[in-house]
Amino acid sequence: MLQIRDLIWGLLFAACAAAIQVQITPTQGEISVGESKFFLCEVVGDAKDIDWYLPSGEKILPNRPDVSVSRSDETMSTLTIYHANVDTAGIYKCVAKNGDKEAQATVQVKIYQKITFESAPNPQEFNEGDDADIICDVVSSPPPAIIWKHKGSKIEVVKDVRYKIMDNGHLQIRGIKKTDEGMYNCEARIMARGEIDFKMIKVIVNVLPTIRARLSEVNATADSGLSALLACDADGFPEPTVTWAHNNVVLETGDKYTLNEDGSELLIKGVKKVDEGDYTCIAKNKAGEKTEEVSLNVFVKPRITYLNNQTALEFDEQVTLTCEALGDPTPTISWSFENRVFTEGEQSLDRNIVVRSHARVSSLTLKNVLFTYAGQYLCTASNSIGQDDQHMHLEVRYAPKILGTVTVYTWEGNAANISCEVEAHPGASVVWFRDGLQLPSANTTNMKIYNTPTVSYLEITPDSQNDFGSYNCTATNLMGSESKEFLLIQAEVPSSPEIEQVEPFSSTAVVSFEEPDSMGGVPIIKYRVEWRMQGRDWTSKEHDANDDMTAITIFGLKPETTYEVKMSAINGKGEGESSQASTFKTQPVREPSAPKLEAKIQERGNTLKVNWIKQDDGGAPIYHYLVRYKAKHVSDWKPEMRFPTNSEYVLLSGLDWNTEYEVHVVAQNMKGKSEPGVISIRTATDPTTIPDALDGGSGLGTGAIVGILIVVFFLLLVGVDVTCYFLNKCGLLMCIAVNFCGKAGPGAKSKDIEEGQAAFSKDESKEPIVEVRTEEEPTPNQGGGPTEPNETTPLTGPDGKTVKDESTKGETEVKNATAEVKTVPNEAPQMNGNESKA
């Protein structure tokens, strides 16, 4: 109605003032909110004033901030609308006047709102499982239609009930999932104008952390200097941060605690009992936080806190030993003495030994105290973590007790030792008597006394039958005294041994016998074996006696020959009578007997030393020994090896680890081959497969490693210098030899192979290396070297006599060591045609 009225008035006005014409360009205007636009009012004819009026009819004055009017010249005026808004819309009028003449024109200004996204945050984050409200606030005039798209497709709310487009245009996703994450397109459309705009919104779905402790309980040992590691693994989106708390206090890296980069591992250093308890692992992200408890159990290794030495008198009613210990779990306490272990309760049938325990205290009560109770007692406190051991000494004071062999045998002119062994505490003094007279007396020049802390020796060299008889030993200390009679008896030569059987072979015979019925009072030291062909002189050989000796082998016999054999025994007094002669006939020449084999693993666990002991040679010289071997689990034998007759062992090197090998050794003479001597032995386990100990062991320090490297480097330099000296006549050693010693360098290579040693390996193969040694048969000791003192061996005192002491053990060890010396021949072993070359 307003527009029609204005049109009518305009027509009337034009009719009245035809002399002036007004035209507005553009004739109409549409302005988007926020935009600016100008309109030009052109006047045809003379016009003194050109004015613009607002839709409200108010004249527009110059210099307004929102609407401006400016006159360019006498015929033109410009209306400018700045940053239009909805209130700016309406009909604007331009009026031109000149006196009583007036003309006007109008223009209708329409204001519309373009599609504008007032609020569409990007990205938008939600927690998994929540009802997500994806914000997309759009304004326009008229209001737009909102369309949502995901992954290039329009979201159809009728197809998925989880989606809903709200009245305000927001997109709601019920129970949003991690799979719903991604880019969403909020598209606004105005059909009337064909206007369209969109906004891409990134939707992030945060996942509440999940957390899992690697171990719900961790055990540690207190005061061991070790650390405890607590660990938990957390997952979620975004990646959660992990912290630890103990007793509601958040833990941080420092002297006591260390956290790794992601916080998943907490290292507690120098664990103590006070560190025991629950530790909380906290995983937190935008979606929330989760916690998990890890329990640290701190155990304490047992520690003995009280254990004192005790003193008692023999035959006291009782003595009690007490041991106290700390630890967690509470330790159990046990006692041990010599090879006996005492635990809770009565420990002996006579009820003289009783153990009682209460909490951390254990007592060992010994009733009716005996001198044998004296000594070191071990208290052991143990629990599941470890144990602690401490010794205490029980001192028992008691009167002397005399031990030792009552009867001693010897003969005139041979010194004998009567041993009076005394046990006493405190130590006792010992006196010897004969017929009530203390020894030695002025009339006894053939007797001497030697004392040690525990033994008194009376050395007697009998001159006549009168020196044999009874001798008294009396020991005295503060607790009392004791006496004991010893008998010195005249020794006799042994009776004859009895030959039970003779087992003949071609060149040897084994004589089995029983020891003499009477030893004569002193040990047998040798056996004499005599043999002869009928009508010939006797041949004899002495053999050192040993405890289990029941057979002796005679060597060097002739085949198919009849022999006689007899035996006699020898002790310190002399040689006894010979046994009755036994007759036997050797066998004809034949193949050798199988060698006897012995095998031993060498220091390198995959090297075996196989010794063979020659048996009967069958009456003909042994040409050689044939050796072959194989792993038991395979069928093929290694190539057979041949060794000379005087060879006694072979070294098999480079064998497989932890493998059982079978070795055959055959002796061959002119008649043929013996049955094989057979032995099986397993090599050691490969040392490289044994793991390092020690999960809790201490490694080498930096200083030790540097020291080792320096030593290795120095040894390498020395090795290079020595090599240059011998090969090229240069280096530091060469310089010293020439300038200081005046010697030239070595002119020839040293021998590659020592005398009697050969190495064998199969050509261009990895066959084990075989090393051969030969040994001479050890010669029995005919000289009767030093032996351990016995009843017939005099002791040495300050004047040169022998005194019985521990040194005899060392002499025995030296003799045993001497028996290991081997003789190495020059002859190298021969190989069969299919064997390796040396």
C-alpha positions in Angstrom: 0.0 0.0 0.0 2.9 2.3 0.8 4.5 1.7 -2.5 1.4 2.4 -4.5 0.7 5.6 -2.6 4.2 6.8 -3.3 3.8 6.0 -6.9 0.7 8.1 -7.2 2.2 11.0 -5.5 5.2 10.8 -7.8 3.0 10.9 -10.8 1.2 13.9 -9.5 4.4 15.6 -8.7 5.8 15.0 -12.1 2.8 16.3 -13.7 3.0 19.5 -11.7 6.7 20.0 -12.2 7.4 18.8 -15.6 10.3 21.0 -16.0 12.5 19.0 -13.5 13.1 15.2 -13.9 14.8 12.9 -11.3 16.2 9.4 -11.9 17.9 7.1 -9.4 20.4 4.6 -10.6 20.2 1.7 -10.0 16.4 1.7 -9.9 16.4 -1.0 -7.1 18.9 -2.5 -4.8 19.5 -5.7 -3.0 22.2 -5.6 -0.3 23.6 -8.5 1.7 24.0 -7.8 5.4 27.3 -6.2 6.1 27.8 -5.1 2.5 27.9 -1.4 1.3 26.3 0.1 -1.7 25.7 3.5 -3.3 22.8 5.0 -5.4 23.1 7.9 -7.9 20.3 10.5 -8.1 20.5 12.4 -11.5 18.4 15.6 -12.1 17.4 16.8 -15.5 16.7 20.6 -15.4 17.7 23.2 -13.0 17.6 22.1 -9.4 18.8 24.2 -6.5 18.5 21.5 -3.9 18.8 17.7 -4.1 18.0 15.9 -0.9 17.6 12.2 0.1 15.1 10.9 2.6 15.2 7.7 4.7 12.4 5.2 4.5 11.1 6.8 7.7 10.8 10.1 5.9 13.6 11.7 7.8 16.0 13.8 5.7 19.4 12.4 5.4 22.0 14.7 6.7 25.6 14.7 5.5 28.3 12.7 7.3 26.2 10.1 9.0 28.2 6.9 9.7 25.8 4.4 8.2 24.2 6.5 5.4 26.0 9.2 3.6 24.8 11.8 1.1 27.2 13.7 -1.1 26.5 16.1 -4.1 29.0 15.8 -6.9 27.7 18.7 -9.0 24.4 20.7 -9.6 22.7 17.7 -11.3 23.9 14.7 -9.3 23.7 13.5 -5.7 25.0 10.1 -4.3 23.5 8.1 -1.5 25.9 5.5 0.1 24.8 2.9 2.5 27.6 1.4 4.6 27.6 -2.1 6.2 23.9 -2.7 5.7 21.8 -4.4 8.2 18.3 -5.5 8.4 17.1 -2.1 9.6 18.6 -0.4 6.6 15.9 -1.9 4.3 13.1 0.4 2.9 12.2 3.0 0.2 14.7 5.8 -0.1 13.6 9.0 -1.8 15.6 11.6 -3.8 13.9 15.1 -4.1 15.1 17.9 -6.4 13.8 21.5 -5.8 14.1 24.7 -7.6 11.8 27.4 -6.2 8.4 26.1 -6.5 9.4 23.4 -8.8 10.0 20.0 -7.3 10.7 16.5 -8.6 11.5 13.2 -6.9 12.3 9.6 -7.5 12.4 6.5 -5.1 14.4 3.4 -4.9 13.5 0.3 -2.9 16.4 -1.2 -0.9 16.1 -4.8 0.1 18.5 -6.3 2.8 19.1 -10.0 2.9 21.3 -12.2 5.1 23.9 -14.4 3.2 24.7 -17.8 4.5 26.9 -17.3 7.5 28.4 -19.9 9.8 28.2 -18.2 13.2 29.6 -21.2 15.2 31.1 -24.3 13.7 34.2 -25.1 15.8 36.9 -27.2 14.2 37.9 -29.7 15.4 35.2 -30.8 17.8 36.1 -33.5 20.4 33.9 -36.0 22.1 34.4 -38.9 24.5 33.6 -42.4 23.2 30.1 -43.5 24.2 28.8 -39.9 24.7 25.9 -38.5 22.8 27.8 -36.1 20.5 26.3 -32.8 19.5 28.2 -31.5 16.5 27.7 -27.7 16.4 27.0 -26.0 13.1 25.1 -22.6 13.7 24.1 -21.0 10.4 22.2 -17.7 9.8 20.7 -16.4 6.6 17.5 -14.8 5.3 15.5 -16.7 4.6 16.8 -19.4 7.0 18.8 -22.1 5.2 18.2 -25.8 4.8 21.0 -27.8 6.5 22.4 -31.0 5.0 25.1 -33.2 6.8 27.5 -35.4 4.9 30.1 -37.9 6.1 32.7 -39.7 4.0 31.2 -38.0 0.9 27.7 -39.4 1.5 24.6 -37.6 2.8 23.7 -38.7 6.3 20.2 -40.4 6.2 18.8 -40.2 9.7 16.0 -42.6 8.7 18.6 -45.3 8.0 20.6 -44.9 11.1 18.8 -44.1 14.3 22.0 -43.0 15.9 22.0 -39.9 13.8 19.6 -37.0 14.4 19.5 -33.5 12.9 18.4 -31.1 15.6 16.0 -28.1 15.1 19.0 -25.8 15.4 20.8 -27.7 12.6 23.2 -29.5 14.8 24.0 -33.1 14.1 23.6 -35.5 17.1 25.3 -38.9 17.1 24.1 -41.1 19.9 26.8 -43.2 21.6 29.5 -42.0 19.4 32.2 -44.6 18.5 35.9 -44.3 17.5 34.8 -45.4 14.1 32.6 -42.3 13.8 35.7 -40.2 13.8 36.5 -38.1 10.7 35.5 -35.1 8.6 31.8 -34.0 8.6 30.4 -31.6 6.0 27.8 -29.1 7.3 26.1 -27.7 4.1 23.6 -24.8 4.1 21.3 -24.0 1.1 18.9 -21.2 0.2 16.7 -22.4 -2.6 15.3 -19.0 -3.5 18.7 -17.6 -4.3 20.4 -20.8 -5.2 23.0 -19.9 -2.6 25.0 -22.7 -1.0 27.9 -22.8 1.5 29.5 -25.5 3.6 31.9 -26.0 6.5 34.1 -29.0 7.0 34.3 -30.0 10.7 36.8 -32.6 12.0 35.3 -34.8 14.7 37.7 -36.4 17.1 36.6 -39.2 19.4 38.6 -39.5 22.5 38.9 -42.9 24.1 39.0 -43.3 27.9 42.3 -44.9 28.9 42.6 -48.6 29.6 45.4 -49.7 31.9 46.9 -53.0 32.8 49.7 -53.8 35.3 52.3 -56.1 34.0 52.5 -57.6 37.4 49.9 -57.0 40.0 52.4 -58.0 42.7 56.1 -57.3 42.7 58.5 -58.9 45.2 61.7 -57.2 46.3 64.4 -57.8 48.8 65.2 -55.1 51.3 68.7 -53.8 52.1 70.2 -55.6 49.2 71.1 -52.6 47.2 68.8 -53.7 44.4 65.9 -51.9 42.7 62.3 -52.8 42.2 60.5 -52.2 38.9 56.8 -51.5 38.8 55.2 -51.3 35.3 51.8 -50.7 33.8 50.7 -50.3 30.2 48.1 -47.7 29.2 46.2 -47.3 26.0 43.7 -44.7 24.9 43.1 -41.7 22.6 44.8 -39.3 22.8 47.8 -41.1 24.2 47.4 -41.0 28.0 49.9 -39.6 30.3 51.0 -42.0 33.1 51.9 -41.0 36.6 52.4 -42.9 39.8 51.3 -42.3 43.3 52.1 -43.8 46.7 50.2 -43.0 49.9 48.4 -40.3 47.9 51.6 -38.6 47.0 52.5 -38.3 43.3 56.0 -39.6 42.6 58.6 -37.8 40.6 62.0 -38.7 39.3 64.7 -38.1 41.9 67.1 -39.9 44.2 64.6 -42.5 45.2 62.5 -42.9 42.1 63.1 -43.0 38.3 60.4 -42.8 35.7 60.9 -43.7 32.0 59.9 -41.4 29.2 56.3 -42.4 29.0 55.9 -43.0 32.7 54.9 -46.6 32.3 57.8 -47.9 34.4 58.6 -46.8 38.0 62.0 -47.8 39.3 62.3 -47.8 43.1 66.0 -47.6 44.0 67.6 -49.1 47.1 64.5 -50.9 48.2 63.8 -50.9 52.0 61.0 -52.3 54.1 59.3 -48.9 54.4 58.8 -49.0 50.6 56.3 -51.8 50.9 52.7 -51.1 50.0 50.3 -50.3 47.1 51.4 -48.0 44.3 48.8 -46.5 42.0 49.4 -46.2 38.3 47.3 -43.3 36.9 46.6 -43.0 33.1 44.9 -39.8 32.1 43.8 -38.1 28.8 41.0 -35.8 27.6 38.5 -38.6 28.0 39.2 -39.1 31.7 41.5 -41.2 33.8 41.9 -44.8 35.0 43.9 -46.2 37.8 45.5 -49.6 38.6 47.0 -50.8 41.9 50.4 -52.6 42.0 51.5 -54.1 45.3 55.1 -54.1 46.3 56.0 -56.8 48.7 59.4 -56.2 50.4 61.0 -59.2 52.0 63.9 -59.0 54.3 66.8 -61.5 54.1 67.5 -63.2 57.4 70.1 -61.6 59.6 71.4 -63.2 62.8 71.4 -60.6 65.5 72.6 -62.6 68.5 74.9 -65.6 68.8 77.6 -65.9 71.5 80.3 -68.4 72.4 79.7 -70.7 75.4 81.8 -72.6 77.9 80.8 -75.7 79.8 82.4 -78.5 81.8 82.1 -82.1 80.9 79.3 -83.8 82.7 77.5 -80.5 83.4 73.8 -81.0 83.6 73.2 -78.9 80.5 74.3 -76.0 78.4 72.0 -73.8 76.2 73.1 -72.1 72.9 70.8 -69.2 71.8 70.4 -67.8 68.3 68.2 -64.8 67.4 67.5 -63.6 63.8 65.4 -61.0 62.0 63.8 -61.3 58.6 60.6 -61.2 56.6 59.0 -63.8 56.2 60.0 -64.8 59.7 63.0 -67.0 59.3 63.3 -70.6 60.5 66.4 -71.3 62.5 68.3 -74.5 62.5 71.5 -75.7 64.0 74.2 -77.9 62.7 77.3 -79.5 64.2 79.8 -81.4 62.1 77.5 -83.4 59.8 74.4 -83.3 61.9 71.5 -80.8 61.5 69.2 -80.0 64.4 65.7 -78.6 63.9 62.7 -78.1 66.2 62.1 -80.8 68.8 64.2 -83.6 70.4 67.1 -84.6 68.3 68.4 -87.7 70.0 66.9 -90.9 71.3 68.5 -90.3 74.8 66.8 -86.8 74.8 70.1 -85.1 75.5 69.8 -82.7 72.6 66.7 -80.5 72.3 65.9 -77.6 70.0 63.2 -75.1 70.9 62.1 -72.1 68.8 59.8 -69.2 69.5 59.2 -66.3 67.1 62.7 -65.3 66.0 64.7 -67.1 68.7 66.0 -70.6 68.7 67.8 -72.4 71.6 69.9 -75.6 71.4 70.1 -77.4 74.7 72.8 -80.0 75.3 72.1 -82.1 78.4 74.7 -84.2 80.3 77.5 -82.4 78.5 80.2 -84.6 76.9 83.6 -83.5 75.6 82.5 -84.5 72.1 80.0 -81.6 72.2 82.9 -79.1 71.9 83.4 -77.4 68.6 81.9 -75.0 66.1 78.1 -74.9 65.9 76.5 -73.3 62.9 73.3 -71.3 63.3 71.4 -70.9 60.0 68.4 -68.5 59.7 66.6 -69.0 56.4 63.4 -67.9 54.7 62.2 -67.8 51.1 64.5 -64.9 50.4 67.8 -66.3 51.6 69.7 -67.3 54.6 72.3 -66.1 57.1 74.9 -68.3 58.7 77.0 -67.7 61.7 79.3 -69.9 63.8 79.7 -70.0 67.5 82.2 -72.0 69.6 81.2 -74.3 72.4 84.2 -74.8 74.7 84.0 -78.0 76.9 86.6 -78.4 79.6 87.4 -82.1 80.3 90.1 -84.4 81.8 92.5 -86.1 79.4 91.4 -89.1 77.3 94.1 -91.3 75.8 93.6 -92.8 72.3 95.9 -94.8 70.0 96.8 -98.4 69.1 97.6 -100.4 72.1 100.0 -102.9 70.4 103.0 -102.0 68.4 105.2 -104.5 66.5 108.9 -104.2 65.7 112.1 -106.2 65.9 115.5 -105.8 67.4 117.5 -103.0 65.8 114.4 -101.4 64.2 113.0 -98.2 65.7 109.3 -98.2 66.5 107.0 -95.4 67.6 104.4 -95.9 70.3 101.8 -93.1 69.8 99.9 -91.8 72.8 97.2 -89.6 71.4 95.7 -87.3 74.0 92.4 -85.4 73.8 92.1 -82.8 76.6 91.0 -79.3 77.3 92.9 -77.5 78.5 95.9 -79.1 77.1 97.6 -81.9 79.0 101.2 -82.8 79.9 102.2 -86.4 79.0 104.7 -88.6 80.9 105.9 -92.1 79.9 106.7 -94.8 82.5 108.0 -98.4 82.4 107.9 -100.5 85.5 107.1 -97.3 87.5 110.1 -95.4 86.2 109.7 -92.3 84.2 111.2 -92.4 80.7 113.7 -91.7 79.4 116.0 -92.6 82.3 119.7 -92.5 82.5 119.9 -96.2 81.6 117.7 -96.0 78.5 119.7 -94.6 75.6 117.6 -96.3 73.0 114.4 -94.4 73.8 113.4 -90.9 72.9 110.2 -88.9 73.3 108.7 -86.4 70.8 105.7 -84.3 71.7 103.2 -82.5 69.6 100.1 -80.6 70.8 97.9 -83.7 70.7 100.3 -86.7 70.4 103.3 -87.9 72.4 105.6 -90.3 70.6 107.9 -92.8 72.4 110.6 -94.0 70.0 112.2 -97.3 71.0 115.0 -99.1 69.2 115.0 -102.5 70.8 118.4 -103.9 71.7 117.2 -107.1 73.2 114.1 -109.1 74.2 114.0 -107.0 77.4 112.9 -103.9 75.5 109.7 -105.6 74.5 106.8 -105.4 76.9 104.4 -102.8 78.6 104.8 -99.0 78.5 102.6 -96.5 80.4 101.4 -93.1 79.1 100.0 -90.7 81.7 98.3 -87.4 80.7 97.4 -84.7 83.2 95.6 -81.3 83.1 93.6 -79.1 85.5 90.5 -81.3 85.1 92.2 -84.6 86.0 94.5 -87.3 84.6 94.4 -90.6 82.8 96.8 -93.5 82.1 97.0 -96.2 79.5 99.3 -99.2 78.9 100.9 -99.9 75.5 102.5 -103.1 74.4 105.7 -103.4 72.3 105.7 -106.9 70.6 108.4 -108.7 68.7 107.4 -108.8 64.9 107.8 -111.9 62.7 108.2 -112.4 59.0 104.9 -113.1 57.2 103.6 -116.5 56.3 103.5 -117.6 52.6 100.7 -116.4 50.3 98.5 -119.1 48.7 98.3 -119.3 44.9 94.7 -119.9 44.0 94.9 -119.9 40.2 97.2 -119.3 37.3 95.6 -118.1 34.1 98.1 -118.5 31.2 98.1 -116.7 27.9 100.7 -116.8 25.1 103.3 -114.5 26.6 101.8 -113.7 30.0 100.1 -115.3 32.9 97.9 -113.9 35.7 98.6 -115.3 39.1 95.7 -115.0 41.6 96.5 -115.4 45.2 95.3 -114.9 48.8 97.4 -112.8 51.2 99.3 -114.6 54.0 97.4 -115.7 57.1 99.9 -114.0 59.3 101.4 -110.6 58.5 103.9 -110.9 61.3 102.6 -107.9 63.1 103.8 -105.3 60.5 102.4 -104.5 57.1 103.4 -106.4 54.0 105.4 -104.1 51.7 106.2 -106.4 48.7 105.4 -109.7 47.1 108.1 -111.7 45.3 107.0 -113.8 42.3 109.4 -116.5 41.0 108.9 -118.5 37.8 111.0 -120.8 35.6 110.8 -123.3 32.8 111.2 -126.8 34.1 114.8 -127.6 34.9 115.9 -123.9 34.5 116.9 -121.3 37.1 114.2 -119.2 38.8 113.4 -115.7 37.6 112.0 -113.4 40.2 110.4 -110.0 40.4 109.2 -108.0 43.4 105.9 -106.1 43.3 104.9 -103.3 45.7 101.9 -104.4 47.8 98.7 -102.5 48.0 95.5 -103.1 50.0 93.4 -104.8 47.3 96.2 -106.7 45.5 95.0 -110.2 44.7 96.6 -110.9 41.3 100.0 -110.3 39.7 100.8 -110.6 35.9 104.0 -112.3 34.7 105.3 -110.9 31.4 107.9 -112.2 28.9 106.9 -115.9 28.7 107.3 -118.1 25.7 104.3 -119.6 24.0 103.4 -123.3 24.5 105.9 -123.7 27.3 105.4 -125.2 30.8 106.4 -123.1 33.8 106.5 -123.3 37.5 105.5 -120.3 39.7 105.8 -119.6 43.5 105.3 -116.5 45.7 106.5 -115.1 49.0 105.6 -112.0 51.1 108.0 -109.4 52.5 107.4 -107.1 55.5 109.8 -104.9 57.4 111.2 -107.8 59.4 112.1 -109.8 56.3 110.9 -112.2 53.6 108.7 -115.2 54.6 108.6 -118.6 53.2 107.6 -119.3 49.6 104.4 -120.9 48.6 104.2 -124.3 47.0 105.0 -124.1 43.3 102.2 -124.2 40.8 102.6 -125.5 37.2 101.0 -124.0 34.1 101.5 -124.1 30.3 101.3 -121.0 28.1 99.1 -120.9 25.1 100.3 -121.1 21.5 100.9 -117.9 19.4 97.6 -116.2 18.7 96.0 -112.9 18.2 96.6 -110.3 21.0 94.1 -109.7 23.7 91.9 -106.7 23.4 93.6 -103.6 24.9 92.1 -102.1 28.1 90.8 -98.6 27.4 90.5 -95.5 29.7 89.1 -92.2 28.5 89.1 -88.7 30.0 87.6 -85.4 28.9 90.3 -82.8 28.6 90.2 -79.2 29.7 88.6 -78.3 26.4 85.4 -80.1 26.8 85.3 -81.3 23.2 88.7 -83.1 23.3 89.0 -86.7 24.5 92.2 -88.5 25.7 91.9 -92.3 25.2 94.6 -94.4 26.8 95.1 -98.1 25.9 96.8 -100.6 28.2 98.6 -103.4 26.5 97.3 -106.9 27.5 98.7 -110.2 26.4 100.4 -109.8 23.0 99.5 -113.4 21.9 103.1 -114.5 22.0 104.2 -112.3 19.1 105.2 -108.6 19.0 102.4 -106.2 18.4 102.9 -104.4 15.1 100.6 -101.5 15.7 97.3 -100.3 17.1 94.3 -99.5 15.0 91.9 -96.8 16.3 88.6 -95.7 15.0 85.7 -93.8 16.5 82.3 -92.3 15.7 79.4 -90.5 17.3 77.0 -93.1 18.6 74.0 -91.6 16.9 75.5 -92.0 13.4 76.4 -95.1 11.5 79.6 -94.1 9.7 82.9 -94.5 11.4 85.7 -91.9 11.1 88.7 -93.1 9.0 90.7 -95.8 10.8 94.1 -94.5 12.3 97.2 -96.6 12.8 99.7 -96.0 15.6 103.1 -97.6 16.4 103.5 -100.4 19.0 104.9 -98.1 21.6 102.0 -95.6 21.4 99.8 -95.5 24.5 97.1 -92.9 23.9 95.4 -90.7 21.3 93.9 -87.2 21.6 90.6 -86.7 19.7 90.0 -83.0 19.2 87.4 -80.8 17.6 84.5 -83.2 18.5 80.9 -82.2 18.7 79.7 -80.8 22.0 77.5 -82.8 24.3 77.8 -85.9 22.1 78.4 -89.5 23.1 81.3 -91.1 21.2 82.3 -94.8 20.8 86.0 -95.6 20.4 87.5 -98.9 19.3 91.2 -99.8 19.7 92.5 -103.0 18.1 96.0 -104.5 18.6 97.6 -106.5 15.7 100.4 -109.0 15.6 101.6 -111.6 13.1 98.6 -113.7 13.8 96.0 -111.0 13.2 93.9 -108.5 15.0 92.6 -108.6 18.6 89.0 -108.1 19.6 88.4 -104.3 19.8 88.8 -102.6 23.2 85.6 -100.5 23.4 84.8 -97.4 25.4 82.0 -94.8 25.3 82.2 -91.3 26.7 80.2 -88.1 26.2 81.8 -84.7 25.5 81.0 -81.7 27.6 78.2 -79.2 27.0 79.2 -76.3 24.8 80.1 -73.5 27.3 78.7 -70.8 24.9 75.2 -72.2 25.5 75.4 -71.7 29.3 73.6 -68.4 30.3 75.3 -65.8 32.4 74.4 -66.0 36.1 73.3 -63.9 37.1 70.1 -62.3 36.8 71.1 -60.3 39.9 74.8 -60.4 39.6 77.1 -57.4 39.4 78.8 -56.7 36.0 82.4 -55.4 35.5 82.9 -51.7 36.3 84.1 -49.2 33.8 87.6 -49.2 35.3 87.9 -53.0 35.1 86.8 -53.0 31.4 89.3 -50.2 30.6 92.0 -52.1 32.4 91.2 -55.3 30.5 91.3 -53.5 27.2 94.7 -51.9 28.0 96.1 -55.3 28.9 94.8 -56.9 25.7 96.2 -54.0 23.6 99.6 -54.4 25.3 99.7 -58.2 24.7 98.8 -57.6 21.1 101.8 -55.2 20.7 104.1 -57.7 22.4 102.8 -60.5 20.1 103.4 -58.4 17.0 106.9 -57.4 18.2 107.9 -61.0 18.9 106.5 -62.1 15.5 108.6 -59.4 13.8 111.7 -60.4 15.7 111.5 -64.1 14.7 110.2 -63.7 11.1 111.6 -60.4 9.8 114.5 -59.7 12.3 113.1 -56.3 13.3 111.2 -54.7 16.1 112.0 -53.7 19.7 113.3 -57.2 20.7 115.6 -57.2 17.7 116.9 -53.7 18.6 117.6 -54.9 22.2 119.3 -58.1 21.1 121.6 -56.3 18.6 122.5 -53.1 20.6 122.6 -54.5 24.2 123.3 -58.2 23.9 125.3 -58.2 20.7 123.2 -61.1 19.3 121.8 -61.5 15.9 118.2 -62.4 15.3 117.1 -66.0 14.9 118.3 -67.5 11.6 116.1 -70.4 11.4 112.6 -71.4 12.3 112.1 -73.5 15.4 110.8 -77.0 15.1 107.2 -77.1 14.1 106.5 -80.3 15.9 108.0 -81.4 19.1 109.7 -84.8 19.3 107.2 -87.6 19.5 104.2 -85.4 18.7 102.3 -85.5 15.5 99.0 -83.9 14.4 96.7 -85.6 12.0 93.9 -84.1 10.0 92.0 -85.2 7.0 93.0 -83.3 3.9 90.9 -80.2 3.4 88.3 -81.4 5.9 87.2 -80.6 9.4 88.1 -84.0 10.8 89.1 -83.8 14.5 92.9 -83.4 15.1 94.5 -86.5 16.7 97.5 -86.2 18.9 99.6 -89.2 19.9 101.8 -89.7 22.9 103.7 -92.7 24.1 104.6 -93.5 27.7 107.1 -95.8 29.2 105.8 -98.2 31.8 106.4 -96.6 35.2 109.2 -98.4 37.1 108.2 -99.4 40.6 110.1 -97.6 43.3 112.7 -100.1 44.4 114.5 -97.7 46.6 111.9 -97.6 49.3 111.6 -93.8 49.4 110.1 -91.8 52.3 106.8 -93.2 53.5 104.4 -92.2 56.2 105.6 -93.0 59.7 104.2 -96.2 61.2 105.1 -98.4 64.1 108.3 -99.4 62.4 109.4 -96.0 61.1 111.4 -93.8 63.4 110.5 -90.1 63.8 113.2 -87.4 63.2 113.8 -84.9 65.9 116.3 -82.1 66.2 119.2 -84.5 66.0 118.1 -85.8 62.5 115.5 -88.4 63.5 112.2 -88.6 61.6 109.1 -87.1 63.4 105.6 -88.2 62.2 103.7 -85.2 60.9 101.6 -83.9 58.0 104.5 -83.6 55.6 104.2 -87.2 54.6 101.0 -86.3 52.7 102.9 -83.9 50.5 105.5 -86.6 49.8 102.7 -88.9 48.6 101.3 -86.2 46.4 104.8 -85.7 44.8 105.1 -89.4 44.1 101.7 -89.4 42.5 102.6 -86.4 40.4 105.8 -88.1 39.2 103.8 -91.1 38.0 102.1 -88.8 35.4 105.4 -88.2 33.4 105.2 -89.6 29.9 108.0 -90.7 27.5 107.5 -89.5 24.0 109.1 -91.4 21.1 110.3 -90.0 17.8 108.3 -92.4 15.7 105.2 -90.9 14.1 102.1 -93.0 13.7 101.3 -94.6 10.4 98.0 -94.1 8.6 96.0 -96.4 6.5 95.5 -95.6 2.9 92.1 -93.9 3.5 93.3 -91.9 6.5 94.5 -88.3 6.7 98.1 -87.4 6.1 100.2 -85.9 8.9 
